[in-house]
Structures are given as structure tokens and as C-alpha cells.
Amino acid sequence: MARILEIDIVGTDNNDNIEENVIYRLNQKPKSTPNYRYLVVSEKIDPLFTSVDILVIRDFKKIKDNLKRNIKKGMGLEVTISDLRKVEGAQVGKWFNQLREIHKFCKSARCQLIISSGAHSPLEMVSGRCFESILKTCDMQPEHYWHDLEKWIESRCWGKVFTNTK
């Protein structure tokens, strides 16, 4: 649904000024200064990824060595739960093990782990309880994870917003 409508946003609130609570996920940095907050997301490791905020990880083992050479401090590494929905039972444990590995890697490389639903429709959304269960299964404290993620989003979006004076 999101791809059909060409919508890819993070966060929202029932607020009159919704633009302040939305962060757009873009494939590349805008050519001109936008009047909205955004993060640049990629699935490719590129030696020139200076403008990438989030790297989506599908198979950590395949890219681990290359990532170690090209990682940039403060980058976000995203793992989607939608990938977990596509695997068979035996691979579920591997997915959780990979998530633990990525978490350790993020701590050592000073990056931010991002766990997202990867939802393409409202039916694929994941509840907060499910997120927290996944975090606890991987020995992460949900309170620390959400706090760190909030701080990371604030730091990445700082300076990327053109304040629109109405």
C-alpha cells in the first residue's frame, strides 16, 4: 500500500501540526533544502555513503566485513520484522541471533540499531508489546532502546529541517 501511494513516513501524532511529527524516508538526499524532516535510507553498502542515515540489513553475515570497513559513526542499522514473517520456523532462531549480533556490532561501532515493522500496509503493523518482546528476547532493555532511538532520531534530523514560517 505504501509503495502504491508513494508514502513512506515514520511517526505521527494526532496533532494539528502533523508535519512536525513526520519523518520521511528518502532514497537520496534532496537537491534543495526541504521544509520537512527526513532520513536517507539505503539497502546498499556504498563506499560513498556519507549522506545515508539508515542502512537496511537483510543478511548481516554477508555484509559484516564490508560494513566494518565502511561504517560511519552514528549511522542507523535497520532490521525489519517483515523479514521475519517470510522465514520458516528453523530460520526464526537465526533471525534472532542475527539481531543480537547486529546489536553488539552497533554498540561497538557507535551506531543505532533500528528495529522496524517493515510494514507496507496497516495490517502488517507490529504492536508495541511485540516490539518489546523481541527486545527482551534479545536481552535488550526496551526503555533503553526507545530512549536511545529517540535521541538518535533527534540528532540525525537536527539541521535537516527548514522551518516553515506561516
N, C-alpha and C positions, 0 to 999 in steps of 0.2 A: 504494500500500500504506500509506504513512504517513498519508494523509488518511483512509483507511478505518479504520485503527486509532486515529486522532486522536493520533498521535505525531509530534512534530517536535522533535528534540533535536540538539545539537551536541556532539561529543566524547564519547569513552568510553574506558575503560581496563579491563583485566582486573584489577580491584582489588576487594577485599571491600567497600569503602565507595563504591559506584558513584555515589551522589548527589553526592559532591564533584566528580566528573569530568563531570557532565552539565550542559549549559546549555540551558534550554528556550527556544524561540522562541514568544513570545506576541503576539497581535494588539493587546492593550492591557495597560496596567499593572494588576496585581492590586489589588483593592479593599482587601485586608488584607495584612499582611506575610507572605509565604510562607516556607517552610523549604527553598527551593531557589533556585538561581541562574537568572536569566532575562535575556533581551534582548527588547525590544519591537521588532517588525518591521512595517513598513508598505510598501505599494506606492503610496501616495497622498501627494502633497505637500500638506500642510495647514499654513496659517499658524500653527496652534497645535500644532506637533509637538514640544513640549517634552519629552514622555515617550518619543519614538521614538528608539531606539538605532540601528536599521538601516533604511535606505531601499533597497528593491529597485529597480534601474534596468533598465527594459526598452528604452527608446529615449531615449538621452541627449540627442539633438538637440532632441526635443520639449519636454523639461523643463528644459533647461540654464538659460535665462534666469530662469525661476521658481525654480529651485533656488538660483541665485546670490543671489536676494533673501531666501530663507527658510532657507538653510543654517545649521546650528548647529555651531560648532566642536566637533570630537570625534565627530561623527556618523559612522556607517559607511555606505558606499555599496556595495551588493552587486550583483554581476553573476553570473548563473548560467550554467554551461556547458550546462545543459539547453536554454537558448535557442539556443545554437549548433548543437545537434543538429537543430533544427527548420528550419534555413535551407538554402537551396540553395547550391551552390558559389560563385556570384558574391557572395553576401552574407557569406561567411566572412571575406573581407578587410575588409569594412565592420565586422563584429563586432570584429575585432582592432583596427582603427583606433579604434572607439568605446572599447574597453578602454584604449588608450593615452591617449585624451582624458580619460577619467574618472580615470585615474591622475594625470595632470597637474593636473586640477581638484582632486583630493583633496590633493595636495601644497600647492597654493596656498591652499586653504580650510581646511587643517589638519584634514582628515577621514581616515578609514581606508578604503582600498579593500579590499573583501572579495570574493574570487572563490570561489564555492561550486559544488558539483556540481549543485545543484538537484534531487538525486535524490529520487524518490518510491518507489524500490524498490532493493534491493541490486544489481540488475542494472544500474542507472543510475549506480552509484558510479564515481568517477574516481580513477585511481591517482595516487600522489604524483609519479611520473615525468611523467605527463601534465600535472599542475598546473605542475610546474617547467618543462616545455617551453613551456607557454603563457606563463609569466612571462618566460622568456628571449626568446621571440619578441617580446614587448612591451618589451624592453630593461629588465626589472626583475631585480634580483639575488634569487634565491629565498631566500637566507639572510636578507637584509634584510627581505624581505616577511614571512616566517614570524616573525621576531623582532618586527617592528612589530605584526603581528596578535596575537601572544601578549600583548604589553604592552597593546594596546588592549583586548583581552578582559578582562584583569585589571583595568584601570582602569574599564571600564564595569560590571563585575559587583561592584566594591567597594561595600560598603554595601547591596547588594540581597539579601544572604543573612542569613536568620535562622538562627543556629547552633543546631542541634537537639541538645540535651544529652540523651543516652540514659542 
